[in-house]
Amino acid sequence: MRKVAIASVVLTAMLALPVGASFAQGDVTKGKGLYDKSCVSCHGAGGKGDGVAAASLNPKPKDLTDKTLMAGLKDEQLVDVIKKGGGAVGKSPLMPPFGASLKDQDVQDVVAFLRSLAK
């Protein structure tokens, strides 16, 4: 009987998700490793937009620790800008696309790490 109750809760939760929502959860630790390889030079180690390359960029990279900014961005928006680059989604064209070099799960991992920065 308990298995039926658990299955019912899981099914109810699945039906409540918006169409196209991902069931996969990102791995913060893996996301940090990917961020360190690809994002630190502009966004900085702590995500404040103060990486070594940021000084020469205009506009400056976003502060990913800004709770208000990050709360206003849906995961799908973060996925899009990571995969397609800033110019493709109406943001800075200086943000390069990573869709060709990152797998979908890698992107989810990066998103999970980004979310951890603004807590």
Buried (B, 14 or more C-beta within 10 A) or exposed (E): EEEEEEEEEEEEEEEEEEEEEBEEEBBBEBBBBBBEEBBBBBBBEEBBBBBEEBEEBEEBBBBBBBEEEBEEBEBEEBBBBBBBBBBBBEBBEBBBBBBEEBEEBBBBBBBBBBBBBBE
